Amino acid sequence: MIPEPDVVSVRVTTEIDVAEARQEARKLALRHGFGTVRAHGLATAVSELAMNLVLHSARGGLIRLTVQDAPEAAVIELVSEDDGPGIPDLGLAMEDGYSTRGGLGCGLPGTRRLVDAFAITSCVGAGTRIVCLVRRP
């Protein structure tokens, strides 16, 4: 019998929500046997994506974490979704140092480096969806 996935969802509209999403991600990872370094990496990825929801989408968005425990390893799927303005040039947005808000420009590329799998889809005027996977070693 396959266990039901453990799911945590956080609606993100403010910086306080970013902190909550980060804390929930860390707790979830630790609860499923991820080491502290791996749990911190997941929390950092969540923080980056959640902060993008606050900065780039007038109504924020949703962070959803789903854990599927398997005999060989647990996998956490991280999904960030919004219905904001979208990203006109994904290639440029994924380059280190590129920022539309005057930041360091390492949020999306940094997140990609912190996770095992990263996929992004965006449509101008219709929002962005990012899906990441983090495996327990």
Secondary structure by P-SEA (a helix, b strand, c coil): ccccbbbbbbbcccaaaaaaaaaaaaaaaaaacccaaaaaaaaaaaaaaaaaaacccccbbbbbbbbbbcccbbbbbbbbbbccccccccccccccccccccccccaaaaaaaaccbbbbbbccccbbbbbbbbbcc
